[in-house]
Amino acid sequence: MSYSLSDFDYELPEKLIAQEPASPRDHARLLVYDRSSKTITDDHFYNILDYLPAETTLVANNSKVEKCRLLFDGGTREIFVLETLNPETVRAMVRPGKKFREGGVVELADQISAEVLSIDEEGIRTLRLSPSLRDPIYETYKYTPFPPYIKQNEELSEEYQTVYARDLGSKAAPTAGLHFTDNLVQKIGDSDIGWAEVTLHVGLGTFAPVKTKDIDEHTMHSEWYEIDDATAQKLNRSSHLTAIGTTSIRVLESNSDRPRHFKPETKETDIFIRPGYQFNAVDSLITNFHLPKSTLLMLVAAFMGFEEMHRVYQHAIDEQYRFYSFGDAMLIL
């Protein structure tokens, strides 16, 4: 069946867009959906171990969010660094675009400027920065890359990192992991449930808007991921896998060429999971509630079923769950 972009739309009251996380983190609400019985259970995240299969291994994305948003002149000029080609040269989204014309030099602040070397078809600029991005002068201009529906608030910067974040490189948080606390991770370690970590640096591939009416025509951007040898062995020994977030599921599905077979690997993936996709690696999924018309919502629909996705999301709206990055969680069994 072919799906159009409008098939993944839904109405969300603005008041349900979370502006800050639950406190403590694991006190976020948890919607548990069982695919076999199609039942919905409402609970809280601190009780998630009551629902996870005893033999499962949780797979977390340990990527850490970079302060890649550079704001100048009171926030009216912005360079959002997508990729650092070398200390002087970056690929970036910019604002306002009319100021960053190819061949021009933009004065951003006292002693800071950017030369526009090129502009690609998506409007992404290649910039030569002066001084080098390694210069400490940039520290006062660096901000956490909160998504546009969350008000910029640096007091929440640490809240936008998972407690197990280690490898710096993401442009957005792997948000399903934000619900875990140190105590909950310790509790998991003391149980029979396994724990494994992979790395996927979140970039445009996860969050770029779909612009084509026919979703099959959408092209994903590539994102870098890594599974080391010890993790691959642990995954291969596991009889059941629960991905913590859509980024983890993309790593596992990209890496597994046949059921329950993983290999150590460092590469990029542009996998686009939407309804009709046959899952090869993952048995359960922990995820947040995602934006309408997003590739993340399409992935969830592929995992739980298109019609059920809409039913479950309507239940979450009716029950006043909090949505998006700092919102509540869902466990799909």
C-alpha positions as CSV (number, residue, x, y, z in Angstrom):
1,M,0.0,0.0,0.0
2,S,1.2,3.5,-0.9
3,Y,1.0,6.2,1.7
4,S,0.8,10.0,1.2
5,L,2.3,12.5,3.6
6,S,-1.2,13.6,4.7
7,D,-1.8,10.1,6.0
8,F,0.6,10.8,8.9
9,D,-1.0,14.1,10.0
10,Y,-2.9,14.6,13.3
11,E,-4.1,17.5,15.4
12,L,-2.3,18.2,18.6
13,P,-3.3,20.8,21.1
14,E,-0.4,23.2,21.7
15,K,-0.6,22.7,25.5
16,L,0.5,19.1,25.1
17,I,3.9,20.1,23.7
18,A,6.2,19.6,26.6
19,Q,8.6,22.5,27.3
20,E,10.6,20.8,30.0
21,P,11.1,17.2,31.1
22,A,9.3,15.4,34.0
23,S,11.2,15.6,37.3
24,P,12.6,13.1,38.1
25,R,13.0,12.0,34.6
26,D,11.5,8.6,35.1
27,H,8.3,10.1,36.5
28,A,7.2,10.7,32.9
29,R,4.1,8.9,31.9
30,L,4.4,5.6,30.0
31,L,1.9,4.3,27.5
32,V,2.3,0.5,27.0
33,Y,1.0,-0.9,23.8
34,D,0.8,-4.7,23.3
35,R,0.8,-5.5,19.5
36,S,-0.5,-9.1,20.1
37,S,-3.6,-8.1,22.1
38,K,-3.8,-4.5,20.8
39,T,-4.3,-3.3,24.4
40,I,-3.2,0.0,25.9
41,T,-2.0,0.4,29.5
42,D,-1.3,3.8,31.1
43,D,1.5,3.9,33.7
44,H,4.7,5.7,34.6
45,F,8.2,5.2,33.2
46,Y,9.7,4.2,36.6
47,N,7.5,1.0,36.2
48,I,8.9,0.0,32.8
49,L,10.6,-3.1,34.2
50,D,7.2,-4.5,35.0
51,Y,6.5,-4.7,31.3
52,L,9.8,-5.6,29.6
53,P,10.3,-9.3,28.8
54,A,12.7,-10.8,31.3
55,E,15.0,-12.0,28.5
56,T,15.3,-8.7,26.6
57,T,18.4,-6.6,26.1
58,L,17.9,-2.9,26.0
59,V,19.8,-1.1,23.3
60,A,20.7,2.5,24.0
61,N,22.2,5.2,21.7
62,N,25.0,6.8,23.8
63,S,25.6,9.7,21.4
64,K,26.0,13.1,23.2
65,V,24.5,16.4,21.9
66,E,26.9,19.0,20.7
67,K,26.3,22.7,21.4
68,C,26.2,23.3,17.6
69,R,23.9,26.3,17.5
70,L,25.8,29.5,17.2
71,L,23.7,32.6,18.0
72,F,24.8,36.2,17.3
73,D,23.4,39.7,17.5
74,G,20.8,38.8,20.1
75,G,19.8,35.6,18.3
76,T,18.9,37.4,15.0
77,R,21.8,35.6,13.2
78,E,22.4,31.9,13.5
79,I,24.8,29.3,12.3
80,F,23.6,25.8,13.0
81,V,26.6,23.6,12.4
82,L,25.7,20.3,10.7
83,E,29.2,19.1,9.9
84,T,32.7,20.2,10.7
85,L,34.9,19.6,7.6
86,N,37.9,21.0,9.4
87,P,38.4,23.6,12.2
88,E,37.8,26.5,9.8
89,T,35.2,25.0,7.5
90,V,31.7,23.8,8.3
91,R,28.4,22.9,6.6
92,A,25.6,24.7,8.3
93,M,22.0,26.0,8.2
94,V,21.9,29.7,8.5
95,R,19.5,32.5,9.4
96,P,18.6,34.8,7.8
97,G,19.5,33.2,4.5
98,K,19.6,36.5,2.5
99,K,22.6,37.6,4.6
100,F,24.6,34.5,3.7
101,R,25.1,34.9,-0.1
102,E,27.6,32.8,-1.9
103,G,31.0,34.5,-2.1
104,G,30.1,37.0,0.6
105,V,31.5,37.5,4.1
106,V,29.2,38.0,7.0
107,E,30.4,39.8,10.1
108,L,28.8,37.9,13.0
109,A,30.4,39.5,16.0
110,D,33.5,41.5,17.0
111,Q,36.4,39.4,15.5
112,I,34.1,36.7,14.1
113,S,33.2,36.3,10.5
114,A,32.0,33.7,8.0
115,E,32.8,33.5,4.3
116,V,30.1,31.7,2.3
117,L,32.0,29.2,0.0
118,S,29.0,27.5,-1.5
119,I,25.3,26.9,-1.2
120,D,23.8,23.5,-2.0
121,E,20.3,22.8,-3.5
122,E,18.8,22.5,0.0
123,G,20.2,25.9,1.1
124,I,22.9,24.4,3.3
125,R,26.0,26.7,3.3
126,T,29.6,25.7,3.4
127,L,31.3,28.4,5.5
128,R,34.9,29.3,6.2
129,L,34.9,30.7,9.8
130,S,37.4,33.2,11.1
131,P,38.8,32.5,13.6
132,S,38.8,28.7,13.7
133,L,35.9,27.0,15.5
134,R,38.5,25.8,18.0
135,D,38.9,29.4,19.3
136,P,37.5,29.9,22.8
137,I,35.8,33.1,21.5
138,Y,32.9,31.0,20.3
139,E,32.0,29.6,23.8
140,T,29.7,32.5,24.7
141,Y,27.8,32.0,21.4
142,K,27.3,28.3,21.6
143,Y,23.8,27.0,22.5
144,T,22.1,23.7,22.9
145,P,20.2,22.8,19.7
146,F,16.7,22.5,21.2
147,P,14.1,21.8,18.5
148,P,12.0,24.8,17.4
149,Y,9.0,23.8,19.4
150,I,11.0,24.1,22.7
151,K,11.9,27.6,23.9
152,Q,15.7,28.2,24.1
153,N,16.6,27.7,27.7
154,E,20.2,26.9,28.6
155,E,19.2,25.9,32.1
156,L,17.8,22.8,30.5
157,S,20.9,22.0,28.6
158,E,21.9,19.0,30.8
159,E,18.3,17.8,30.7
160,Y,18.7,17.4,27.0
161,Q,21.4,14.8,27.4
162,T,20.8,11.1,28.4
163,V,22.5,10.1,31.6
164,Y,24.5,7.6,29.6
165,A,25.6,10.0,26.9
166,R,29.3,9.6,26.0
167,D,30.3,10.1,22.4
168,L,29.9,13.8,21.3
169,G,28.4,14.3,17.9
170,S,24.6,14.6,17.8
171,K,22.7,17.6,16.6
172,A,19.6,16.5,18.6
173,A,19.0,14.2,21.6
174,P,18.0,10.6,21.2
175,T,15.0,11.6,23.2
176,A,13.5,8.2,24.2
177,G,16.6,7.8,26.4
178,L,15.9,11.0,28.3
179,H,13.5,9.1,30.6
180,F,16.2,7.0,32.2
181,T,17.8,8.0,35.5
182,D,21.1,6.7,37.0
183,N,19.0,4.8,39.5
184,L,16.9,3.2,36.9
185,V,19.9,2.2,34.8
186,Q,21.4,0.7,38.0
187,K,18.2,-1.2,38.7
188,I,18.4,-2.6,35.2
189,G,22.0,-3.7,35.8
190,D,20.9,-5.5,38.9
191,S,18.1,-7.4,37.0
192,D,18.3,-10.1,34.3
193,I,17.6,-7.6,31.6
194,G,20.6,-6.9,29.4
195,W,22.0,-3.5,28.4
196,A,24.0,-2.7,25.3
197,E,25.1,0.6,23.8
198,V,25.4,1.7,20.2
199,T,26.2,5.1,18.7
200,L,24.3,7.0,16.1
201,H,25.0,10.7,15.8
202,V,21.6,12.3,15.2
203,G,21.5,14.7,12.3
204,L,19.2,15.8,9.5
205,G,18.5,12.2,8.6
206,T,16.2,11.8,11.5
207,F,14.6,15.3,11.7
208,A,14.5,16.7,8.1
209,P,10.9,17.4,7.1
210,V,9.3,15.3,4.4
211,K,8.4,17.5,1.5
212,T,7.1,14.9,-1.0
213,K,3.4,14.0,-1.1
214,D,4.3,10.4,-1.8
215,I,6.5,9.4,1.1
216,D,8.3,6.7,-1.0
217,E,9.9,9.6,-2.9
218,H,11.5,11.1,0.3
219,T,15.3,10.7,0.5
220,M,16.8,10.4,4.0
221,H,20.1,12.1,4.9
222,S,22.9,9.8,6.0
223,E,23.8,9.5,9.7
224,W,27.0,8.0,11.2
225,Y,26.7,5.0,13.4
226,E,29.0,2.5,15.2
227,I,28.6,-1.0,16.8
228,D,31.8,-2.3,18.4
229,D,32.9,-5.9,18.5
230,A,31.8,-6.5,22.2
231,T,28.4,-5.0,21.5
232,A,27.9,-7.1,18.4
233,Q,28.7,-10.2,20.3
234,K,26.3,-9.3,23.1
235,L,23.5,-8.5,20.6
236,N,24.1,-11.9,18.9
237,R,23.7,-13.7,22.2
238,S,20.4,-11.9,22.9
239,S,17.1,-13.7,22.3
240,H,15.0,-10.5,22.5
241,L,16.0,-6.9,21.8
242,T,14.3,-3.7,22.9
243,A,15.5,-0.5,21.1
244,I,15.6,2.6,23.2
245,G,14.4,5.1,20.6
246,T,14.1,5.4,16.8
247,T,17.9,6.1,16.5
248,S,18.8,2.7,18.1
249,I,16.3,0.9,15.9
250,R,17.8,2.4,12.8
251,V,21.2,1.2,13.9
252,L,20.1,-2.3,14.5
253,E,18.0,-2.6,11.4
254,S,20.8,-1.1,9.3
255,N,23.4,-3.5,10.7
256,S,21.5,-6.8,10.8
257,D,21.5,-8.5,7.4
258,R,19.5,-11.4,8.7
259,P,17.5,-12.1,12.0
260,R,19.6,-11.8,15.1
261,H,22.9,-11.3,13.3
262,F,25.0,-8.3,14.0
263,K,28.6,-7.3,13.1
264,P,31.0,-4.7,14.4
265,E,30.7,-1.8,12.0
266,T,31.3,1.9,11.5
267,K,29.5,3.4,8.6
268,E,26.6,5.7,7.6
269,T,23.0,4.8,7.2
270,D,20.2,6.4,5.2
271,I,17.6,3.7,6.1
272,F,14.0,5.0,5.8
273,I,11.6,2.8,7.8
274,R,7.9,3.3,6.9
275,P,4.8,1.1,6.7
276,G,5.6,-2.1,4.7
277,Y,9.1,-2.4,6.1
278,Q,9.9,-5.9,7.5
279,F,11.8,-5.7,10.7
280,N,14.8,-7.9,11.0
281,A,16.4,-7.1,14.3
282,V,14.1,-5.5,16.9
283,D,11.3,-7.0,19.0
284,S,10.2,-4.1,21.2
285,L,10.6,-0.3,21.1
286,I,10.7,2.5,23.6
287,T,9.9,5.8,22.0
288,N,8.4,9.3,22.5
289,F,5.4,10.8,20.8
290,H,6.5,12.3,17.5
291,L,5.6,15.2,15.2
292,P,2.9,14.8,12.6
293,K,4.2,14.0,9.1
294,S,7.7,13.1,10.4
295,T,9.8,10.1,9.4
296,L,9.9,9.1,13.1
297,L,6.1,8.8,13.1
298,M,6.3,6.7,10.0
299,L,8.8,4.4,11.7
300,V,6.4,3.9,14.6
301,A,3.5,3.2,12.2
302,A,5.7,0.6,10.6
303,F,6.4,-1.1,13.9
304,M,2.9,-1.0,15.4
305,G,0.6,-0.8,12.4
306,F,-0.7,2.3,10.6
307,E,-4.3,2.2,11.9
308,E,-3.1,1.3,15.4
309,M,-0.7,4.2,15.4
310,H,-3.5,6.6,14.9
311,R,-5.7,5.0,17.5
312,V,-2.9,4.9,20.1
313,Y,-1.9,8.6,19.4
314,Q,-5.6,9.6,19.8
315,H,-5.7,7.8,23.1
316,A,-2.5,9.7,24.2
317,I,-4.1,13.0,23.2
318,D,-7.3,12.2,24.9
319,E,-5.4,11.2,28.1
320,Q,-3.3,14.4,28.0
321,Y,0.1,12.8,27.5
322,R,2.9,15.2,26.9
323,F,4.4,15.1,23.4
324,Y,7.7,15.5,21.6
325,S,11.3,15.7,22.9
326,F,10.6,16.4,26.6
327,G,7.3,14.6,26.6
328,D,6.1,11.2,27.8
329,A,7.1,7.7,26.5
330,M,5.6,4.7,24.9
331,L,6.6,1.1,25.1
332,I,5.6,-1.0,22.1
333,L,5.7,-4.7,22.8
